[in-house]
Amino acid sequence: MFLAAHSLLRRLRSRISEGEHAMTTRGFGALFLFEFLVVLLGVLAAQGLAGWASERDRQEEMTASLAYYEGELADVHAGALMWQSALPCMTARVGTILERAAEERPLDPGMVEPLRLSRAWVAPVSQDMLGRFEREQGAMRTSAQAVIAEYGNRNADNAKEAQRLWSQLRRASSVYGEPGPADYAAVRETGSQLLAILDEIAIGSNGLVEVAEAIGVEPSDYALGDRANRPVRDCAELWAQGSMIIPEEGGHG
């Protein structure tokens, strides 16, 4: 703005010195006012264009962020379905392990082989961006999405703990030699903790699926890399594959 005004004054001085027009005081004032308005309108137009471009960029950023967020919600929905399919098998297996530990019977190595568990989660979203989501799609949908994200991230944390506890059940496995009373006692304690974690995951998964279905968040194909995945079909597949995440074409992921 200051540069434009400076340029205007410089042009006026040049015209006067070159004698292009015989300027009266009124004529000089009219010319100054005209050119000032031209410059002012140009500046305002430039500012308006810059503001429009900035708002367009903000809208594009919000749209991209919302699309990414919805993609992560679709992933945790898929993860919850995987848990729903695998949980009955895992709970029954832990129950069997507890029974054998109570009878001080060694566990077959295959009973406590490592399992690949779903740990899909949702990246944190800033309060500013959540506010923009709310203005774009309404408070009710944004709040429901936040609930899905909370359930998904809680499931991911619980899955990490379940993985740790599952590995500790090998203490009563015969592959490491004959377990003693202390080993069986430890496995019973670990199994009880694991059942509690699995119960929490069941509650979280059920709640997540219910909210996701209510607002129309479809589960993704849970792509890991370039491969789509699905839940296990039955317990036999879970134990055979050692994973609750099954590639669509079959085999290990």
N, C-alpha and C positions, 0 to 999 in steps of 0.2 A: 504494500500500500504506500509506504513512504517513498519507495523507488519510483512508483508510478507518478506520484505528485511531483517529485523532483524532475522527472522527465517532462512533465507537462510544463512546468515553469521554464525549463531550458528551451523548449520549443517556442514558447511565447516570446522569450527574450530574443531568440534568433529571428523570429518573424518581424519583430519591431525594428531590430537593428538593420535588417535587409530592406526595410521599407516596403514590404509587400502590400500593406494597407495603411491608410491614414487613419490611425486609431483615435477615436474619441474616448473619453473616460467611460461612456456608456457602452461603446462597442467593445472596448477591452474587457469590461466586466461581463458582457454577454458571452464573449468568446471563452473567457476563463470558466464561466459557469457551465457552458456547453461541454467543453473538454473535460472539466472536472466530473460532470455527470457520466460522460462516456467511460472515463477511467474507473469511476466508482461502480458502475454497472458491470464492468469487466471483472473487477475484483470480486464483487458479490457473486457473479456467475462462477468464477473460478473456485471460490469458497464452497458454493453449493455443489459443484461437481466433485470437489474433494470430499465433501461430507457424504455425498451419495456413494462414492467409491468406497469410502471407509465403512459405511453401513452395509454395503453389498458384501465386502470382505468379512464383516462380522457375521452376517447371515450365512455365508458359505461355511465359515468356521463352525458355527452352531449346527448347521445341517450335517456336516461331516462328523462332528463329535456325537451327535444324536444317533447317527447311523452306526457308528462304531460301538456306542453304548448298547444299542439294541442288539447288535451282533453278540456281544458278551452275555447279555441276558438270555439270548437264545442258546448259547453254549452251556450256561449253568442249568437251564431247563433240561437240555439233553443229558447233562451230568446227573441231575436228580432222577431222571428216568432210568439211568444206568444203576444208580443206587437202589431204586425201588425193585429192580429185577434181581439184583445180587444179594440184597439184605437178608431175605429169608434163608438163603443157602448159607450165608456167613453166620447168621445167628444160630442156625441148627448145628453147624460145625463146631462153634464155640461151646454150645451146650454139650455136645458129645465129648469134647476135650475136658470139660469140667467134670463130667461123670467119670472119665478114665483117670483123671488126676485124683479124684476122691477115692477111687479104688486102688490108687498107686500102681496103675498099669501104664507102661511106657507108651508114648505116642508113636504111631507109624510116621516115618519122615514125610510121607506124602500129605499128611493131614495138616502140616504147618508150613508147606512150601510158600515162599513169598508171593504176595498177590499184588497185581497192578490195580490201583484204585483211582477213581475219578477225582481230580482236584481242580476242576474248573473254578475260576473266580472272576470277579469284576473289578477292574481298576478304579481307584477313587476318582470321583468327579467333584470339581470345586463347587462351592456354594454359588458363586457367580454363574457358572454354567448351568447348575440345577435351576437357578432362577430363570435363566433364558429358556431352558426346556419347558418350564412351567408356563411361561408366557406363550410359548409356541404351541403346546399341546394340552394345556390345562393342568390344574393342580392334582386332580384325582389320578390321572394316568401317571404323572411324575411321581407321586407318592407310592403308587403300586409298584412302579419300576424300582424305587428305592428299597421296598420290602423284598423284592426278588433278589436284588443285589446283596442285601444283608443275609438272607437265607443262604445264597450261594457261597458267600465268603465264609460264613460260619461252617457250612459243610466242608469247605476246603480245609479249614483249620482242624476240624474234627477228623477228617480223612488222614491228615498228617499224623495225628495222635494215634488213630487206629492202626496205621501202618507200623508205627513204633511198637505198639502193644502186641500186634500180631507176631512180629519177629521174636518177641520175648517168649512166646509160647513154645519155641523150640527147646527151651530148657528141659522139658520133659521128653524130648525126642530120644529114641533109642540110638540114633546115629552118633550121639556124643557119649555113648557109654550108658551104663545103668544109672537112671536117675535115683536120687535119694529122697527121703521124706521132705527135706527142705526144698527140693526142686518142685515136687508136687504141690507143696503149700504155696510156693511162689507163683506157679502156673494157675492155681485156683484164684489167687488174688488178681493176677493179671487178666485172667478170663473174665472175672466179674467187672473189672474196670472197662474192658473192651465191650462187654455187653451194654454197659451204660452209655458208652460213646456211640455204639451202633443205634441205640434207642434215640439219641439226640439227632443223629443223621436221618433216621426214619422220620422223625417229626419235622425236621427242616426240609427234607425232600418233599414230603406230602404237602406242606404249606407252600413251598415254592411252586410246585406243579399247579396247585389250586389257584394261586394268584395269577400265574402266567396264563393259564387257560382262561381266566376271567377277563383279562384285558387283551387276549389275542396274541400273546408272544409265543410263536411257534418254536419248537425245539430245532436247533441246528442239526447238521449231520456230524457234528463234533469232529470236524476235520483236524487232524494232527499232521501237519505238513500237507501233503497232497492226497492223503487217504481219508476217506469218510469212514466213520465208525458207528457202531450201534450197541445197544445193550445185549447182555447174554440172553439166550433163549431159555436156558434151564441150568440147573446146578451142575449137570455133567459137563456142559460146555465151560462153565466157570472154572471148575477144577482142572479140566483138561488143558485149557488155555492159560490158566494162572493169571487171568485178567478179567475185569468186568468191562473192559473196553475192547470190543471185537471189530476188526476191520470188516467192511461190508463184503469183501471178496473172500473172507475166511482167513484163518491162520493167525499168527502172532502179529501184534501191531508194532 
